[in-house]
Structure formats: structure tokens, C-alpha cells
């Protein structure tokens, strides 16, 4: 996907990207430079919502709670 940068430094986020990340006009983006590449990261108002769905594992919360219970037993 490509977009053009205007003379004012603005660009359009392709519709496919907006739909995939559920972006709307109120959302913010974080721009990062890493190893000569540009990373654009959606920033949600609620950091919990921003994290939700980012793990590839299912049941991360249940696993976290189980790990914590195991840690308490070992103490």
C-alpha cells in the first residue's frame, strides 16, 4: 500500500489499514524510527484496550493468574 505526503507533511492512511486496526478520526498514532525504518503504532486512549488482542496466545489472563498462584505457592 502506498500513500502520498502533501506539501504540508500530511498523508492518508489507506482504508484497509484503518479498517484492520479499527482507526477513526479521534485516534492518535505514534511514529518511531528504528533501523532506518518508520514504524507507525496506533495509540489508544485506554492502554488496556491497546494491549488487548496483541498476544498470540489464547487465555493470556488465565495463564497469568495461574502463574501468579504458582509463584505464591513457591514462596
Backbone as CSV, one residue per row, in Angstrom:
resi,resn,N_x,N_y,N_z,CA_x,CA_y,CA_z,C_x,C_y,C_z
1,UNK,0.846,-1.173,0.000,0.000,0.000,0.000,0.892,1.236,0.000
2,UNK,0.434,2.249,-0.675,1.197,3.490,-0.738,0.287,4.672,-0.450
3,UNK,0.884,5.718,0.056,0.189,6.990,0.195,1.182,8.094,-0.137
4,UNK,0.670,9.257,-0.432,1.496,10.397,-0.811,1.568,11.376,0.345
5,UNK,2.705,12.020,0.488,2.867,13.063,1.502,2.614,14.407,0.830
6,UNK,1.752,15.220,1.429,1.437,16.528,0.861,2.534,17.534,1.199
7,UNK,2.434,18.720,0.621,3.418,19.781,0.894,3.374,20.210,2.360
8,UNK,2.278,19.930,3.050,2.157,20.258,4.476,2.586,19.099,5.370
9,UNK,3.104,18.016,4.777,3.572,16.872,5.566,2.472,15.916,5.974
10,UNK,1.302,16.030,5.377,0.189,15.151,5.719,0.137,13.964,4.763
11,UNK,-0.455,12.882,5.236,-0.655,11.699,4.398,-1.985,11.062,4.761
12,UNK,-2.473,10.197,3.909,-3.731,9.496,4.135,-3.409,8.059,4.525
13,UNK,-4.068,7.564,5.560,-3.918,6.164,5.959,-4.864,5.359,5.076
14,UNK,-4.360,4.384,4.347,-5.227,3.595,3.468,-6.410,2.986,4.223
15,UNK,-7.559,2.926,3.558,-8.789,2.422,4.170,-8.615,1.014,4.727
16,UNK,-7.878,0.163,4.033,-7.669,-1.208,4.505,-6.950,-1.221,5.857
17,UNK,-5.981,-0.329,6.037,-5.244,-0.231,7.308,-6.168,0.300,8.391
18,UNK,-6.970,1.337,8.070,-7.905,1.893,9.062,-8.904,0.841,9.520
19,UNK,-9.416,0.050,8.589,-10.389,-1.000,8.956,-9.730,-2.082,9.803
20,UNK,-8.533,-2.531,9.406,-7.851,-3.606,10.127,-7.578,-3.220,11.572
21,UNK,-7.154,-1.965,11.810,-6.813,-1.509,13.158,-7.958,-0.761,13.835
22,UNK,-9.117,-0.708,13.194,-10.291,-0.016,13.752,-9.947,1.424,14.116
23,UNK,-9.303,2.140,13.197,-8.908,3.525,13.436,-10.020,4.474,13.023
24,UNK,-10.170,5.527,13.812,-11.145,6.567,13.481,-10.452,7.923,13.574
25,UNK,-11.183,8.970,13.255,-10.613,10.318,13.245,-10.094,10.741,14.622
26,UNK,-10.614,10.166,15.692,-10.203,10.561,17.042,-8.928,9.854,17.513
27,UNK,-8.495,8.820,16.803,-7.333,8.049,17.240,-6.030,8.789,16.962
28,UNK,-5.014,8.416,17.734,-3.687,9.013,17.578,-2.712,7.938,17.106
29,UNK,-1.630,8.396,16.483,-0.592,7.491,16.001,0.744,7.902,16.587
30,UNK,1.543,6.918,16.921,2.916,7.152,17.399,3.845,6.788,16.249
31,UNK,4.760,7.702,15.906,5.724,7.480,14.835,7.073,7.206,15.468
32,UNK,7.720,6.092,15.055,9.010,5.715,15.629,9.993,5.432,14.498
33,UNK,11.247,5.798,14.711,12.302,5.492,13.755,13.149,4.383,14.364
34,UNK,13.242,3.267,13.643,14.025,2.119,14.109,14.798,1.533,12.932
35,UNK,16.116,1.560,13.027,16.971,0.944,11.995,16.602,1.407,10.585
36,UNK,16.520,2.710,10.400,16.213,3.311,9.095,14.846,2.935,8.543
37,UNK,13.920,2.564,9.419,12.542,2.316,9.009,11.615,3.154,9.884
38,UNK,10.431,3.386,9.389,9.418,4.132,10.139,8.371,3.138,10.616
39,UNK,8.084,3.164,11.919,7.000,2.349,12.480,5.906,3.295,12.921
40,UNK,4.683,2.974,12.566,3.528,3.763,12.977,2.663,2.872,13.845
41,UNK,2.426,3.310,15.084,1.711,2.488,16.053,0.459,3.226,16.528
42,UNK,-0.713,2.592,16.417,-1.923,3.221,16.946,-1.829,3.346,18.465
43,UNK,-2.226,4.477,18.989,-2.204,4.721,20.432,-3.650,4.905,20.882
44,UNK,-4.110,4.003,21.699,-5.484,4.067,22.204,-5.522,4.888,23.486
45,UNK,-6.680,5.462,23.755,-6.836,6.238,24.985,-6.698,5.345,26.212
46,UNK,-7.249,4.146,26.127,-7.195,3.204,27.236,-6.061,2.210,26.952
47,UNK,-4.986,2.210,27.747,-3.863,1.324,27.463,-4.224,-0.158,27.537
48,UNK,-5.233,-0.515,28.302,-5.670,-1.912,28.367,-6.267,-2.319,27.023
49,UNK,-7.079,-1.446,26.439,-7.646,-1.725,25.127,-6.553,-1.818,24.070
50,UNK,-5.512,-1.012,24.201,-4.413,-1.029,23.242,-3.683,-2.362,23.291
51,UNK,-3.557,-2.955,24.493,-2.847,-4.224,24.651,-3.710,-5.410,24.233
52,UNK,-5.012,-5.283,24.418,-5.932,-6.390,24.166,-5.780,-6.907,22.739
53,UNK,-5.621,-8.218,22.612,-5.518,-8.848,21.306,-4.119,-8.882,20.732
54,UNK,-3.140,-8.321,21.430,-1.790,-8.280,20.866,-1.023,-9.578,21.091
55,UNK,-1.493,-10.405,22.020,-0.818,-11.664,22.292,-1.275,-12.731,21.312
56,UNK,-0.347,-13.583,20.904,-0.694,-14.670,20.002,-1.279,-15.844,20.763
57,UNK,-1.075,-15.846,22.098,-1.598,-16.941,22.922,-3.028,-16.650,23.327
58,UNK,-3.827,-17.671,23.369,-5.198,-17.544,23.866,-5.174,-17.720,25.374
59,UNK,-6.052,-17.018,26.079,-6.170,-17.184,27.511,-4.993,-16.630,28.293
60,UNK,-4.423,-15.543,27.823,-3.252,-14.969,28.491,-3.559,-14.566,29.931
61,UNK,-4.754,-14.036,30.164,-5.117,-13.614,31.523,-5.174,-14.820,32.448
62,UNK,-5.808,-15.888,31.997,-5.901,-17.099,32.818,-4.506,-17.659,33.091
63,UNK,-3.650,-17.646,32.089,-2.286,-18.143,32.260,-1.512,-17.274,33.249
64,UNK,-1.681,-15.959,33.147,-1.012,-15.047,34.070,-1.453,-15.310,35.507
65,UNK,-2.746,-15.468,35.725,-3.250,-15.733,37.070,-2.739,-17.073,37.599
66,UNK,-2.686,-18.066,36.742,-2.169,-19.371,37.156,-0.691,-19.277,37.521
67,UNK,0.078,-18.530,36.724,1.497,-18.341,37.029,1.687,-17.628,38.356
68,UNK,0.866,-16.638,38.634,0.971,-15.896,39.901,0.623,-16.786,41.089
69,UNK,-0.392,-17.630,40.935,-0.763,-18.556,42.006,0.376,-19.538,42.267
70,UNK,1.020,-19.993,41.204,2.155,-20.898,41.356,3.314,-20.192,42.077
71,UNK,3.544,-18.942,41.742,4.603,-18.165,42.423,4.318,-18.035,43.916
72,UNK,3.031,-17.803,44.270,2.672,-17.679,45.685,2.897,-18.982,46.434
73,UNK,2.584,-20.107,45.789,2.786,-21.409,46.414,4.271,-21.668,46.687
74,UNK,5.124,-21.227,45.814,6.569,-21.453,45.949,7.192,-20.601,47.044
75,UNK,6.559,-19.499,47.401,7.143,-18.588,48.407,7.089,-19.145,49.798
